[in-house]
Amino acid sequence: MSLRTKVAILGAGMIMASMLALGSLVMVYQRNNHLEELELRARSFLSVLGVEITESLASNRIEDLDKLITRLLDRDLATLDITFVAVVDQDRRIMAHTDQSRYGAMLDDAFSQDALESPEPLVRRETRDGQDLLLVSMPVSTALPGLPGIRWGTLVAGMGLDRAHREMAQLVVRALLILLVMIALAAGITVLVLHHQLVRPVGELAGAARRFAGGSMEARVRVRGSGELALLGETYNDMAARIESYTRSLEDKVRERTRDLEEANTKLNRTMDDLRNANGRLEELATTDGLTGLYNHRHFKGLLEAEVVRSRRLEFPTSLVMFDVDNFKNYNDTHGHPAGDVVLQNVAVLLRSRLRGTDVPCRYGGEEFAVVLLDTGKQMAMAVAEEIRSRIEATPFDGRESQPGGALTVSVGVATFPDDAPDHAALVQAADEALYAAKRAGRNLVVDAASEPA
């Protein structure tokens, strides 16, 4: 085979490879652009939605969240390629979902867990139930100038990629057809243009380049004659000499920069850890009582309202147990307030040891406590209340002998939704009235809101 034919074939091959590479880059660029557009659309959608739900989520207004999700469903999210939207609180509980049967469930998939732990929005591709999805999360938080923000929850949305795949397939077909036509034209032109021989230093230049690429920094080409190939040889020799010089010093610079990057990454990781710890502490201070470690009155109100809404929707009962330490003022007057604080702390420990993981103990105020029993009817609630009362009575608190009857006791009131109250406020009132009925009946009693004390 003549050199002219080899050059023609080589030229045509180079053009074909270049066009194939260019076509591949264009298709990759179009694909990435489309995915970035979907990601931007999802982030914009979640940003707007996050502004609308922040106040409702921060106030635990579940009905407002449900109304917002219902409005989204009325707009046919499929036209936006959105397959689902979920509003999740900090405890991984679904507060609202386009699939209403998911309400109240706990999210346990890897993406949702990562999203709840991340202070920044996350984007990830996953396949679920045979469907390719683009998963996007958005933290829902508020902040005042100069103060760290409070995170109220997280928005999670999934965007279907089926339409994107169809569009990319159509694009690939069109691009391949255009590319084949261009390759055929370029190959024909190359065969016509590359008609003269390019012999002389090509082999030597290629050999020197191979040796140089293999690590032989001293590889040089011998320049003969003049013209473009001679200029190319001189340029190669000059380039090789500069690269050799630069390479010697570059290794030292790379090692130095690597050390700097490692130090910077270490400092950044420490800073991120400090920020996460600060946010976690702020959230804990906002929802828990500083003395007992139980949830505070503010968290109790929001949780009870949300659970009553959930109970109404799912037709499950929710019970409320409220109790008050009997003659606590007498105990404080006799032993002092620090000793009284120890009693309250010990009562909190007793509550945690008795209750289930799903039950929520709270300090209602002063010496009064409240326990929200999720999915619990009256009979079970009365049994739990009686056990709490008897355990506290049997506990050898320091100084209990100074109390009436020689023991530190509690009076307990129990109310159940929907049997005793139509909403969360009435449920609190019913349990509180039962508590004071126990006080009037002689203390150290459990009273049902639906009955008079024995």
Sequence and secondary structure as in RCSB ss.txt:
>XXXX:A:sequence
MSLRTKVAILGAGMIMASMLALGSLVMVYQRNNHLEELELRARSFLSVLGVEITESLASNRIEDLDKLITRLLDR
DLATLDITFVAVVDQDRRIMAHTDQSRYGAMLDDAFSQDALESPEPLVRRETRDGQDLLLVSMPVSTALPGLPGI
RWGTLVAGMGLDRAHREMAQLVVRALLILLVMIALAAGITVLVLHHQLVRPVGELAGAARRFAGGSMEARVRVRG
SGELALLGETYNDMAARIESYTRSLEDKVRERTRDLEEANTKLNRTMDDLRNANGRLEELATTDGLTGLYNHRHF
KGLLEAEVVRSRRLEFPTSLVMFDVDNFKNYNDTHGHPAGDVVLQNVAVLLRSRLRGTDVPCRYGGEEFAVVLLD
TGKQMAMAVAEEIRSRIEATPFDGRESQPGGALTVSVGVATFPDDAPDHAALVQAADEALYAAKRAGRNLVVDAA
SEPA
>XXXX:A:secstr
  HHHHHHHHHHHHHHHHHHHHHHHHHHHHHHHHHHHHHHHHHHHHHHHHHHHHHHHHTT HHHHHHHHHHHHHT
 GGGGTEEEEEEEETTSBEEEESSGGGTT B  SHHHHHHHH SS  EEEEEETTEEEEEEEEEEEE  TTS  E
EEEEEEEEEE HHHHHHHHHHHHHHHHHHHHHHHHHHHHHHHH  S   TTHHHHHHHHHHHHTT TT      S
 SHHHHHHHHHHHHHHHHHHHHHHHHHHHHHHHHHHHHHHHHHHHHHHHHHHHHHHHHHHHHB TTT SB HHHH
HHHHHHHHHHHHHHT  EEEEEEEETTHHHHHHHH HHHHHHHHHHHHHHHHHHS TT EEEEEETTEEEEEETT
  HHHHHHHHHHHHHHHHHS  TTGGGSGGGS  EEEEEEEETTT SSHHHHHHHHHHHHHHHHHTTSS EEETT
S   
